[in-house]
């Protein structure tokens, strides 16, 4: 549209179209400006333009400034058609809008429907819980919206909805729908409210009637809408017939053959990109030939691009004519190849996975910015991919204007609220307590040392069984105790609504949660920023409108809050790059950039599969008069065709998604097939994926060798326990880290204590049993040992969930121990438990002390003494003892025979035995590694000689403390220092050489 001739000089109805390859809002603004400015300065601001969305309205306002050359303009009234406010001109309230009830908020409607789902749950084949009720309420909301937008009166159709040969579950669904929807109508009447979609449809119908009976005399243009809703389609028809009205369609395909246009019908027509506009024109009684071009065709290259895209996406029944259509295209332009011309500016990137696709998109956008006037946009329906691209762009300090926003669940205030909700469920969960207490919003700068002490002294290791246990751990750390008390008070306040019944109204639970958060954090910090405002609005809705939700347990409320938070998106604020955008497919319909990157082109992503309706089968939808699920595919196909017609387009798809093979989008496949039919192929941008790989590629792989530190001789240990000698034999590096550097491993928060508690408890039970019954074993020995063992398990931190199983094992173990004790007591003089001994040696002319703490020593009447060690896991094998890799018992025997246990004299060592107690089958067993008939004495001397040789070797300053000199024990004893020694790196590099 050029010159200054008013478009409304043409007799109505006035239907126009802007081709897909043209920048829609720029052409629209230019046409309106050229037409209305010559009519006087008041002509443009008195005009009204209706766009499909608010973002489209903003884009059109920006376009007016752009085409106006930066000069000051009084803009027309630009309103989003899908969000009319009847109080604004030209939508002055009529009789209907004054009497129409207000709309129910989307959250309140969902909460009210969740209550109805619970109340009518007997109509289902299962009883829905609070979270399931919330999900079913969401599906019900979508069903209601669909019916109201399509103006389907379902009241008189629900009774026979599931008649016929439908499966039983569809009949259950129909009964449930009938019950809930009738109750919903009654509930809305009681509240004096109306559904949002129904209210919008009534307003559109009222506006249609008002403008039909009293047509607006000022310029009125509806642009960019495809009229998918009946009320919108009829309103567009009225606008087109107004004295100065016009409808501007986005990307009507005027070149599609009449035979192909006629085939856009039925289920295949629903999926075609032109399907929505064909239905709109048919409803308005307008033929395609009556639609005029808004701007004259001047860009032949863009024309061929549009033709190629539309040919590729023509109805499936018409694809048999592809070759003839290609020949016809070439006949239209004998001087050039229209197919090659249309494919110019197209390129394809096949990424291996989502991360590579995100990197490629970010690089393509960044590349476009090298030109100081060029714009670029990413178009994708995949919000996760959009956020990944946004994150990668930040490495260059580029922040695009993104419609994807950011998930509320990633915001600090939301994370804090979710942690607190889960702490109500598990008040002493160490990981959540730490995450909550150390959150920046909770922790003051002067409390950082207190948080470190709370972690190290209070929450590392086994979970505290009660608040008193936690307080006892922090008794010597008052600052940490004060921080813990502050957090526990907040948790207790948030838990107050549940009382003894463990159920609470979600509205009351939300209020207590907010009060608990505000007791810790000032409201101006908690609710600050876009994320804080979004979370505040959500919590306010729960408190004010959540009363209908069914009562929930702490876990169920946490699930409800988690679900609601994860559904929210926060608009990203702050300064954004003026030439870079990230858009959804619908938002990109009216927006154009110099480069468009279309990503997410996999089946199931773009296009998404037909949605699964939990309530309605296809025949049921048809009986109700609802559109088929494939209609959504047709709308997204139109959005793809619009974007793909831009001059510079890069199509990005993944070969794998979520670790599984992905199928490229049907539209991309059709373009490739059409190009192949013309003897061409879509250009590939493999260079971009190479850039992605190079950008994130690590340096040359240069693994370290096996670490082998050589500390000074004077720093090497001269006193070792027999267990540390075993470590020196197997992994000298661990001795260097622990005994020389004094690096002690920290336990993880909520450390699993089952194995450790079992070992600690069995030692404590044996020791206490021997103290209580030093001589004869009583008749009730089994029950006595069982009680000692279970009490020791509790003291050692065994969690209640594991204690039930352990009690059964303890009963079996106690029965075995009682019989075993009776047999042992007949052969020995007394029982000595937890005896400490040491042996002073001189090695290489320097003193060395060997120490041991024996689990049990049994002096016998014949002057020998048996040495026993308790195990709950696997005991060292005979070979490990004989080769010196497990010298604990043999070195203990050496200390014994040399008088290292003063209270026992110098007895000859008897049997060296491991006593393994499990409670399973067998419940216990003795594993003798050396007999007392001289075998154990020989083994002790051999072990002592091996120790002397070992220590003498480490007296050499050139002898290193190597990592893992006995790799055969890696699986049995992974060790606490494997990460420090970087074992995985040097052991998998093929280089077992020694590092320095």
Secondary structure, 3 states (H helix, E strand, C coil): CCCCCCHHHCCCCCEEEECCCCCHHHHHHHHHHHHHHHHCHHHHHCCEEEECCHHHHHHHHHHHHHHCCCCCCCCCEEEEHHHCCCCCCCCCCCHHHHHCCCECCHHHHHHHHHHHHHHCHHHCCCCCCHHHHHHHHHHHHHHHHHHHHCCCCCCCCCCCCCCCCCCHHHHHHHHHHHHHHHHHHHHHHHHCCECHHHHHHHHHHHHHHHHHHCCCCCCEEEECCCCCCHHHHHHHHHHHHCCCEEEEEECCCCCCCHHHHHCCCHHHHHHCCCHHHHHHHHHHCCCHHHCEECCCCCCHHHHHHHHHHHHHCCCHHHHHHHHHHHHHHHHHCCCCCHHHHHHCCEEEEEECCHHHHHHHHHHHHHHHCCCCCCCEEEECCCHHHHHHHHHHHHHHCCCCEECCCEEHHHCHHHHHHHHHHHHHHCCCCHHHHHHHHCCCCCCCHHHHHHHHHHHHHHHEECCCCCHHHHHHHCCCCHHHHHHHHHHHHHHHHHHHHHCCCCCECHHHHHHHHHHHHHHHCCHHHHCCHHHHHHHHHHHHHHHHHHHHCCCECHHHHHHHHHHHHHCCEECCCCCCCCCEEEECCCHHHCCCCCEEEEECCECCCCCCCCCCCCCCCHHHHHHHCCCCCCHHHHHHHHHHHHHHCCCCEEEEEECEECCEECCECHHHHHHHHHHHHCCCCCCECHHHHHHHHHHHCCCCCCCCCECEECCCHHHCCCEEEHHHHHHHHHCHHHHHHHHHCCCCCCCCECCCCHHHHHHHHHHHHHHHHHHHCCCCCCCCHHHHHHHHHHHHHHHCCCCHHHHHHHHHHHHHHHHHHHHHHHHHHCCCCCCEEEEEEEEEEEECCEEEEEEEEEEEEEECCCCEEEEEEEECCCCCCHHHHHCCCCCHHHHHHHHHHCCCCHHHCCCEEEEEEEEEECCCCCCEEEEEEECCCCHHHHHHHHHHHHHHHHHHHCCCCCCCEECCCCHHHCCCCCCCCCCCCCHHHHHCCCCCCECC
